Amino acid sequence: MSNFQIYNKNYERNKIPSDLNQMNLKGLVYYWPVFNSSTNDIVSRADLYDPINARFISNRFGIPNSAISLSSNNTVIVILSNGVSNKPQITINTEKYSEFNVISETPLEIGVWNHLTFTFKNGLGSYYKNGVLDHQGALEYPANILRTKCFLGKSLFIQDPDASADFDDIKLFNRALDKDEIQLE
């Protein structure tokens, strides 16, 4: 089975946006739909626990408690703002501590929901905003290091500020989605 449908009995089917009702599972490793104060992973049971600097808010469709708001050695880094530019950035740190970046051409508008997708395949990093390719560029492969911690909205380094962002549907794939798959998400 490579596709499935989600139905939530608390909302009428026609009131849940169709792009959330059906999705492709090929290569999907983790998926946290964030709904009704739940952060349960529906693919591999890697549920999110003990949120730090986070609270539940309404998602982009106005459904209460269905998004996470974050108010306050790293290899692959996705940054929502390069400095104060509000331009998303993908950074890969290599074993030589050199950095390669793909930085968006377009800043994110504060207070507006966006569907952001970052891919890395065959040495090419790509950033999509709302299903449309925004920017891509060459990146080196990251160092193959076994990590025991992965942070969402937080840095490994104490001096770094925590994220100030809201998230709903969070998905991690073990492969790069192609352009058509990104548009279907």
C-alpha positions as CSV (number, residue, x, y, z in Angstrom):
1,M,0.0,0.0,0.0
2,S,1.5,3.3,-1.0
3,N,-1.4,5.7,-0.4
4,F,-3.9,6.0,2.5
5,Q,-6.6,8.4,3.6
6,I,-7.0,10.1,7.0
7,Y,-10.5,10.8,8.3
8,N,-11.0,12.7,11.6
9,K,-14.4,12.0,13.2
10,N,-14.4,15.4,14.9
11,Y,-14.6,17.3,11.6
12,E,-16.8,16.8,8.6
13,R,-14.9,15.3,5.7
14,N,-15.7,18.2,3.4
15,K,-14.3,20.7,5.9
16,I,-10.8,19.1,6.0
17,P,-8.7,20.3,3.0
18,S,-8.4,17.5,0.4
19,D,-4.6,17.7,0.3
20,L,-4.5,16.5,3.9
21,N,-6.9,13.5,3.2
22,Q,-4.7,11.6,0.9
23,M,-0.9,11.3,0.7
24,N,1.9,9.2,-0.9
25,L,3.7,7.0,1.7
26,K,6.7,6.0,-0.5
27,G,9.8,6.7,1.5
28,L,7.9,8.5,4.3
29,V,9.8,7.8,7.5
30,Y,8.1,10.1,10.0
31,Y,4.8,12.0,9.8
32,W,3.5,14.2,12.6
33,P,0.1,15.5,11.4
34,V,-0.3,17.5,14.7
35,F,-4.0,17.4,15.4
36,N,-6.1,18.0,18.4
37,S,-3.1,18.4,20.7
38,S,-1.6,15.2,19.4
39,T,2.0,14.8,18.2
40,N,1.9,11.1,17.5
41,D,3.9,9.9,14.5
42,I,1.5,7.8,12.3
43,V,4.3,6.0,10.4
44,S,6.9,4.7,12.8
45,R,5.5,5.6,16.2
46,A,8.3,8.1,16.9
47,D,5.9,10.3,18.9
48,L,7.1,13.8,20.0
49,Y,7.3,14.1,23.8
50,D,8.4,16.7,26.3
51,P,8.0,19.8,24.0
52,I,10.4,22.6,25.1
53,N,9.4,26.2,24.3
54,A,6.3,25.0,22.4
55,R,2.6,25.2,22.7
56,F,-0.4,24.1,20.5
57,I,-2.2,26.7,18.4
58,S,-4.7,26.7,15.5
59,N,-3.3,25.5,12.2
60,R,-3.5,27.3,8.8
61,F,-7.1,26.2,8.4
62,G,-8.2,27.5,11.8
63,I,-8.5,24.1,13.4
64,P,-7.7,24.5,17.2
65,N,-4.7,22.7,18.8
66,S,-3.5,21.4,15.4
67,A,-0.1,23.2,15.0
68,I,2.9,23.6,17.1
69,S,4.1,27.1,18.0
70,L,7.8,27.5,18.9
71,S,8.5,30.8,20.6
72,S,11.6,31.2,21.5
73,N,27.5,18.7,16.2
74,N,25.0,19.7,13.5
75,T,25.4,18.3,10.0
76,V,22.3,19.3,8.0
77,I,20.7,22.5,9.0
78,V,17.5,24.0,7.7
79,I,17.2,27.6,8.7
80,L,14.0,29.6,8.3
81,S,15.9,32.9,8.2
82,N,19.4,33.6,7.0
83,G,20.3,36.2,9.6
84,V,17.5,38.8,9.7
85,S,16.6,38.4,6.0
86,N,13.7,35.9,6.5
87,K,15.2,34.0,3.5
88,P,15.2,30.2,4.2
89,Q,18.5,28.4,4.0
90,I,19.8,24.9,3.7
91,T,23.4,24.4,5.1
92,I,25.4,21.2,5.1
93,N,28.5,21.0,7.2
94,T,31.1,18.5,6.0
95,E,33.9,16.7,7.9
96,K,36.3,19.5,6.8
97,Y,34.0,22.1,8.6
98,S,33.3,23.8,5.3
99,E,29.8,25.1,4.7
100,F,27.8,25.0,1.6
101,N,24.5,26.9,1.4
102,V,21.4,27.2,-0.6
103,I,19.7,30.5,0.3
104,S,16.2,31.4,-0.9
105,E,15.8,34.4,-3.2
106,T,12.5,35.3,-1.6
107,P,12.0,36.2,2.1
108,L,9.1,34.6,4.0
109,E,6.3,37.0,5.0
110,I,5.8,37.1,8.7
111,G,2.3,35.8,9.8
112,V,1.6,33.9,6.5
113,W,1.4,30.1,6.3
114,N,3.7,28.5,3.8
115,H,4.4,24.9,2.6
116,L,8.2,24.6,2.7
117,T,10.0,21.6,1.2
118,F,13.8,21.1,1.3
119,T,15.4,18.3,-0.8
120,F,18.9,17.0,-1.3
121,K,19.7,14.6,-4.1
122,N,22.8,13.9,-6.3
123,G,24.7,16.9,-4.7
124,L,21.9,19.3,-5.5
125,G,19.9,21.1,-2.7
126,S,16.5,22.4,-3.6
127,Y,14.1,24.7,-1.7
128,Y,10.4,24.8,-2.7
129,K,7.9,27.3,-1.4
130,N,4.2,26.4,-1.8
131,G,5.1,23.7,-4.3
132,V,7.2,26.0,-6.5
133,L,11.0,25.7,-6.9
134,D,12.4,28.9,-5.3
135,H,16.2,28.2,-5.3
136,Q,18.6,25.3,-5.8
137,G,22.4,24.9,-5.8
138,A,25.3,22.5,-5.3
139,L,25.8,21.0,-1.9
140,E,28.4,18.5,-0.7
141,Y,27.3,15.3,1.0
142,P,27.2,15.6,4.8
143,A,29.6,13.7,7.0
144,N,28.2,10.2,7.9
145,I,27.9,10.6,11.6
146,L,25.6,8.7,13.9
147,R,23.5,11.3,15.8
148,T,21.6,10.5,19.0
149,K,19.6,13.8,19.0
150,C,17.7,15.7,16.4
151,F,16.1,19.0,17.3
152,L,13.1,20.8,15.7
153,G,13.1,24.5,16.6
154,K,16.2,24.3,18.8
155,S,19.9,24.2,18.3
156,L,22.5,21.9,19.8
157,F,24.3,25.0,21.0
158,I,22.9,26.8,24.1
159,Q,23.8,30.3,22.9
160,D,21.6,29.9,19.9
161,P,18.0,31.2,20.2
162,D,15.1,28.8,19.9
163,A,12.8,29.1,16.9
164,S,9.9,31.5,16.8
165,A,7.7,29.7,14.3
166,D,4.5,27.7,14.0
167,F,4.4,24.2,12.4
168,D,1.6,21.8,11.4
169,D,2.0,18.7,9.2
170,I,5.7,17.8,9.7
171,K,7.0,15.0,7.4
172,L,10.5,13.5,6.9
173,F,11.2,11.2,4.0
174,N,14.2,9.0,3.4
175,R,14.4,10.2,-0.2
176,A,14.1,13.4,-2.1
177,L,10.6,14.0,-3.5
178,D,10.4,15.0,-7.1
179,K,8.7,18.2,-8.3
180,D,5.3,16.5,-8.9
181,E,5.3,14.8,-5.5
182,I,6.1,18.1,-3.8
183,Q,3.2,19.8,-5.6
184,L,0.8,17.0,-4.4
185,E,1.9,17.5,-0.8
